[in-house]
Amino acid sequence: MILVTGASQGIGFACAEALLERTPNSVLITGRSAKKLEDARISMGEASHNRLMTMVSDQSIESDVHALIARLDAADSVEGAILAVGANPAFTGRPCRIHALDDATITATVTTNCTHALMLTAALLDRFRRQRTGALVWIGSQAGAAGPPGSALYSATKSFLSGLARAAHHEYAARGIRVHLAQPGLVRTPRTAAVVDAGGARYGLPVAEAADVARRIVDLLLAGDLSAVEVDLQ
């Protein structure tokens, strides 16, 4: 089984679709909305239904993270995972400049993107450690290095993944476990289209399609170079 979190739409959805096309593995996708997960399952076609599993799991909720970990623990096999969840206040309409961030937004974003992502990461790496095999890809963002205005909170949480990925590589590569941090730039998805298209036009930056980014992420998961920890995708 391969896990893809945050896969009811966007990059996660495109990754799950690519995995079903390119591998014989079963794929477990998670998302916050049961309806959106069911819509995703239907859109992938009947041919994939016997290998596609869904689970409602909101990474902002600790009990949901523990429930997902319990499901992974109960699985016969977990060959890999793509962790695609990442809350970004810029897409909620809240003020995002540093001076305007409120305590609730800071806490919720850090909890989702860092604390709960690390809890899930720890469980996966423990599984892979015991198996002596496995591959994990976090989906980060080039915002972590660029720090565009209005993205300080989101960018900081994506920089967190850089330290996590490097340390995980040093701790587990000798056991044959691959970890990769995929760093896309601006990516057009149903949720981000308006914001990223405006940002691309304003700063003269390219905007990638989710399917193209997903293809490269799946390449990393299936056959990535053990030493390639952080990979820029555009």
C-alpha positions in Angstrom: 0.0 0.0 0.0 1.1 3.6 -0.7 -0.3 6.4 1.3 -1.1 9.8 -0.2 -2.4 12.5 2.2 -4.4 15.5 1.1 -5.4 13.7 -2.1 -9.0 14.6 -2.6 -7.8 17.3 -5.1 -4.8 19.1 -6.4 -1.2 17.7 -6.3 -2.1 14.9 -3.9 -5.0 13.7 -6.2 -2.8 13.8 -9.3 -0.1 11.8 -7.4 -2.7 9.1 -6.5 -3.9 9.0 -10.0 -0.4 8.6 -11.3 0.4 5.8 -8.8 -2.7 3.8 -9.8 -1.6 4.1 -13.5 2.0 3.3 -13.0 2.1 0.7 -10.2 0.1 -2.4 -9.1 0.0 -1.2 -5.5 -3.1 -0.3 -3.6 -3.3 3.4 -2.8 -4.9 4.9 0.4 -5.9 8.6 -0.1 -6.9 10.9 2.7 -8.7 14.2 2.9 -10.9 16.3 5.2 -14.1 15.9 3.2 -15.9 12.5 2.7 -17.7 13.9 -0.3 -14.6 15.2 -2.0 -12.9 11.8 -1.4 -15.8 10.0 -2.9 -15.8 12.5 -5.9 -12.0 11.7 -6.3 -12.6 8.0 -6.2 -15.4 8.2 -8.8 -13.3 10.5 -11.1 -10.4 8.0 -11.1 -12.6 5.4 -12.9 -14.0 2.0 -12.0 -10.8 0.2 -13.1 -8.9 1.6 -10.1 -11.6 1.0 -7.5 -10.4 -2.3 -6.3 -7.0 -0.7 -5.5 -8.1 2.7 -4.3 -9.0 3.2 -0.6 -10.2 6.4 1.0 -10.1 7.6 4.6 -11.4 10.9 6.1 -8.5 12.4 8.0 -8.0 16.0 8.9 -4.3 16.6 9.6 -5.3 19.6 11.8 -7.0 17.2 14.3 -4.7 15.1 16.5 -7.2 12.2 16.9 -7.5 11.9 13.1 -3.7 11.7 12.8 -3.7 8.9 15.4 -6.5 7.1 13.6 -4.5 7.2 10.4 -1.4 5.9 12.1 -3.5 3.0 13.6 -4.7 2.1 10.1 -1.1 2.1 8.8 -0.1 -0.1 11.7 -2.8 -2.6 10.8 -1.9 -2.7 7.1 -0.1 -5.8 5.8 2.3 -3.7 3.9 3.2 0.0 3.5 5.7 0.5 0.7 5.7 4.3 0.6 4.0 7.6 1.3 3.5 11.0 -0.2 2.6 13.6 2.4 0.9 16.4 0.6 -1.0 18.2 3.3 0.0 21.8 3.9 -2.3 24.5 5.3 -1.6 27.9 3.8 -3.5 30.9 5.3 -3.0 32.8 2.0 -5.9 30.7 0.6 -8.3 31.4 3.4 -8.6 35.2 3.0 -7.0 35.9 6.4 -4.3 38.6 6.7 -0.9 37.0 6.2 1.7 39.7 6.8 3.6 38.9 10.0 2.3 41.8 12.1 -1.3 40.8 11.3 -1.1 37.1 12.1 -3.3 36.1 15.0 -2.5 33.5 17.6 -5.2 31.0 16.3 -3.8 31.1 12.7 -0.2 30.7 13.9 -1.1 27.8 16.1 -3.4 26.0 13.6 -0.8 26.3 10.7 2.1 25.1 12.7 0.1 22.3 14.3 -1.0 21.0 10.8 2.2 21.6 8.9 4.7 20.7 11.5 3.5 19.0 14.6 1.1 16.6 13.1 3.2 16.1 9.9 6.1 15.0 12.2 3.9 12.6 14.1 2.8 10.9 10.9 6.4 11.0 9.6 7.7 9.3 12.8 5.2 6.5 12.5 6.0 5.9 8.8 9.8 5.9 9.4 9.4 3.5 12.3 7.4 1.1 10.0 10.1 1.5 7.2 12.9 1.0 9.8 11.4 -2.3 10.9 10.8 -3.4 7.2 14.3 -2.2 6.2 12.7 -0.6 3.2 10.3 2.2 2.2 10.2 5.6 0.5 8.7 8.8 1.8 8.2 12.1 -0.1 7.1 15.3 1.6 5.7 18.0 -0.6 7.3 21.2 0.4 7.5 24.5 -1.4 10.1 26.9 -2.9 8.4 29.5 -0.7 10.5 28.2 2.2 13.6 29.6 0.5 12.1 32.5 -1.4 9.9 33.9 1.5 7.5 35.9 -0.7 5.6 38.7 1.0 2.5 37.5 2.9 3.9 33.9 3.2 6.0 34.1 6.3 4.0 31.6 8.3 3.6 29.1 5.5 7.2 29.6 4.3 8.5 28.9 7.9 6.6 25.7 8.1 8.0 24.5 4.8 11.5 25.4 5.9 10.8 23.1 8.9 10.5 20.2 6.4 14.0 20.9 5.1 15.6 20.2 8.5 13.3 17.2 9.0 14.2 15.7 5.6 18.0 16.1 6.0 18.0 14.6 9.5 15.7 11.7 8.4 18.1 11.0 5.5 21.1 10.9 7.9 19.2 8.6 10.3 17.7 6.1 7.9 19.5 6.0 4.6 21.9 3.3 5.8 18.8 1.1 6.2 17.9 1.6 2.6 15.1 4.0 3.3 14.7 6.9 0.9 13.4 10.2 1.9 12.8 13.1 -0.5 11.5 16.7 -0.1 9.9 17.8 -3.3 10.0 21.5 -3.7 7.5 22.8 -6.3 7.1 26.4 -7.2 3.8 27.9 -8.2 1.3 25.2 -9.0 -2.1 25.6 -10.5 -4.8 23.6 -8.7 -8.6 24.2 -8.3 -7.9 25.7 -4.8 -4.9 27.8 -5.7 -5.5 28.9 -9.4 -6.5 32.5 -8.8 -3.7 33.2 -6.3 -0.9 31.5 -8.2 -1.9 32.9 -11.6 -1.9 36.4 -10.1 1.5 35.8 -8.4 3.0 34.4 -11.5 1.9 37.3 -13.6 3.1 39.8 -11.0 6.5 38.4 -10.4 7.1 36.9 -13.9 7.3 33.3 -12.5 6.2 30.1 -14.2 3.1 28.3 -13.1 3.1 24.5 -13.3 0.2 22.2 -13.7 -0.6 19.8 -10.9 -0.3 16.7 -13.1 3.2 17.6 -14.3 4.4 18.2 -10.7 2.7 15.0 -9.6 4.5 13.0 -12.2 7.9 14.1 -10.9 6.9 13.5 -7.3 5.9 9.9 -8.2 9.2 9.5 -10.0 10.9 10.3 -6.8 8.8 7.9 -4.8 9.3 5.0 -7.1 12.9 5.4 -8.2 14.5 8.4 -6.6 18.2 8.7 -6.0 18.9 7.8 -2.4 21.2 10.8 -2.0 18.7 13.3 -3.6 17.0 14.6 -0.4 15.8 18.0 -1.5 14.6 18.3 -5.1 13.5 21.5 -6.8 10.7 20.7 -9.3 10.9 23.9 -11.3 
